[in-house]
Every structure is written in C-alpha cells, then in structure tokens.
C-alpha cells in the first residue's frame, strides 16, 4: 500500500509537461528537432487514446438512456476558444464533457484518478432522491473511497474518515461534503495547474486549422 501512495504523489512529468526544444537526454546527448517532433506526436497520440477511452466509458447510464431513445451521442473536440475557457476557472473545465474526460485522463497519468472519481460519485450522490438508494450509495462510496485499504482510497485525514463512518449510518446528502470539498481543493490547487501546462491541453488551445471530429 505504501508503495502505491508514493507512486501517486510523483506525477509522471514525461506525460504532463511540455518538452523543451533540444532537451538534453541522459548521457549528455542533445535530442534533434526530428526526435523532439516524434516524441511530441507520440505523447499527443497517447493522450488521444486515453481521452477516447474515457469519453466512451464516462457515462454508462447515459449511453443506456440514449440507446433506449434511439439516439447516438457524440463528443466533439472543442475549438481553441472553448478550450481556453477551461483555464479561467476549474469549474469551467469540470462542466465541459470533453474537458472532464481530458482531465480524468491526465489524473490517470499521475496515478490519482481516484480524486475525480470520488468527486463525481459525490455529485451523483447529492442528486439521489430515494432514501433507500441514498443509503446504498453512501455505503458503496465509503467502501470504494474512504475505508482503510479501499480500492480507490482518497487521501483525507483520519478524523474526516471517522465522521463519514458515523454519518453513513443515517445517510443524508451532506455525508461526504467535507471530504468532497477537500478533494476538490486538492485537484484545483495541484492537478489543475499541471493539466493547464500539459502538452495535450496546449495543443487544444492552438489556433490551427483542425477538422472537428469525435
């Protein structure tokens, strides 16, 4: 478990940060412009693959509803102007389907995707109306993200974990409010600025002729 935590705290800068032209490799060899170009294309290709996966799997329930209604839902690449709006506020990024999927892919590259998954689970939890479903969802969120050695355990203090354990006995919509705010703040102050510096986001903001596609 300890090894996993250490991995999460160390972002994978090779994916997250843009490359500098002519950057030195280990051993003192300077990369050529062609090599830099190939590396850049490889990184962007990897991002697109990750993003495609998250867009296809981000909302299973929405897909089911769409199929029942006989509709096909497609997410389009944002224009540079739309992508630039994401840098104005973290909420702008989270409110955009494509932006949210891109951010999830970025967090996965940093080994901390449990943060956005927990935040999304809390958002869904707060919209639940049935008392029975509220209780079952509260227990699932606790088992997935809160309890010790949970498969997607988030990094919150012991007191908050204890408070949640007591609150879910009689679940209300505010059971996870404190933990959700802390995780939101963690993403906004740490992962979000790094996402804005990432190679993938910088590419989205470039004003070059691009065919709009899925």
N, C-alpha and C positions, 0 to 999 in steps of 0.2 A: 504493500500500500504506500509506504514511504517513497518508494522509487517512483510510483505513479505521480505523486504530488510534486516531486522535484521536476518531473518532465513537464508538468503543466505550467510551472512558474517560468520555464525557459522558453520564450517564443521562438518559433522557427524563422529566424530572420532571413533565411535564404528565400523564403516564400513571401514574407511580409514586407520586406523593404526593397526599394528600387535599387538596381545595380548602377554603379558608377562607371563611366566610360574608362577603359584602360585599367581596370582594377587589378591589383596585384594578386596572384594566386600564391598558394603555399609553395615555397621553394624559390620565390623571387621572380617567377615568370609572369610577364605582363600579358593579359588577355588581348587579343586583337579585336578590332571592331567587328569582324565577322563572327568571332566566338561570342562576343557580347550579344550580338543580334540573335544568334541561335539560342542562347540561354534565355534571353528575354521572351522569344517565341515559345520556348518550352514552358516557362512559368505561366504565360498567358493561357496556353493550351491546357495546362493543369487546372488553372482557375476555372476555365470554361467547363471542363469536365465535372469539377466539384459543383459548380453552380447549376449545371444541368441536372445533376443528381438531386440536389436539394429542391429545385423547382418542381421536379417530378414527384418528390416524396414529402413535400412540406405540408400538404393538406389532404390526407386520405379521405376524410369525411366530405370535403368539398368536392373531390373527384366523384365520389359515390352519388352525391346530390346532383352533380352536373350530368352524370350518365343517366340518372333517372329522368332528368328533364330533357334528355336528348340533346344536350349542348356540349360543345368542346371548348374548354378554357385554355387559352394560350397566354404566356407571359412574354412581353416584348422587351428587347434591350432598350433602356432609357436613352433619351437624347443627352448630349453633353450638358445641356442646360438643366435637365431633370436631375442628372447625377450630381451636378454641382450643388443642388439644393440640399443634398444629404450632409454637406459639410457645414451647413448653417445651424443645424441642431440635431442631436441624437434621435429625437422623436421623428424627425423628417425621414431619417433612414429606416427606422423601425416601421413606419407607416406605409412604406413602399414595398410591395411584394418582391420585386426583383432585388431591391436593396437589402431586405431582410434575409433573403436567400444567400446573397453575396456575403453578408456579414456572418451568417452561420457557417459558410464555407471557410471564411477567414478564421473564425474561432476554432474550427476543427483543425486547421493547420497549426494553431497554437495550443492544441490539446486542452481547450477549456470550453468546448461547445456545450457542456452541461449548464453553463450560466444562462445562455439564451434559451435553452430548452426548459429550464426551470421558470424563467420569466414568462415564457409563452404558456406553460402549464398553469401558472398563476392567473394569467389573463383569462384563460378559458374557465378556470375555477370560479372566478368572480362573476362570470356570466351565467353560472348554473343556477337554476331556479328550484329544482326538485330537492327537498331536504335529504331524501334517500341518496340521490346522486351526489349531493354535496359531501355527505359523509364518506361515501366510497371513493370519490375523487381525492378527498383530503388524505385518506389513508394511503392511496396509491402515490400521491406526491411525496408524502412522508417516507414511504418505503423506497422510492426511487431516488430521492434527492437529499433527504435530511438525516435519516438514522445513520449510526456509525457503520462504516463499510458499505453504504448504499452503492449500487452500481454506478450512479451518476452524482455522487455526493458533492455538494457545493461547499465552498469554504466560508462558513459562518461560525460565530462563537458559540461556546457551549451553553451559555445562558439562553440565547435565542433558540437553540435546538430544544432545550428543556421546555421553554414557553410554548413552542409549537406542539410538542408531545402532549402537553396538558390541554391545549386548545382544541385539538382534533377529536378529543373525547366527546365534545359537544360542538361540532363543526359549525363555524359561521364564515361569512365571506371575507372576514379580516384575519383568518388564521395565519396566513403567510405574508401579511402586509409588511411587517418589519424586515423579514428576510428578503422579500422581493425588492424593497427599496435599497437594501444594501447591495444586492447583486446588480441592480440597475446602475447604482453609483459606481460600482467596480468596473462595469463594462464601459460606462460613459467616460470615466477618468483614465482608463488604461487601454482597453482594447480598441475603443472607438478612434482615438487619435492615431493609433498604429494602422488601423484599417484605412484611414484617410491618406496615409503615406504609402500604402501598398501599391505595387506595380499594377495590379488589376484595376483598382479604383482610378489611378492616374490615367489609364488607358480609356476608361469610360468617359472621362472628362475632356479628352482630346477632341477638338472640333475638326474632325477629318471626315470625308465622305464615307459613310458606312451604310450598307444595306440593312435596314431594320429586320431583324429575324428573331426567332424564339430564343 
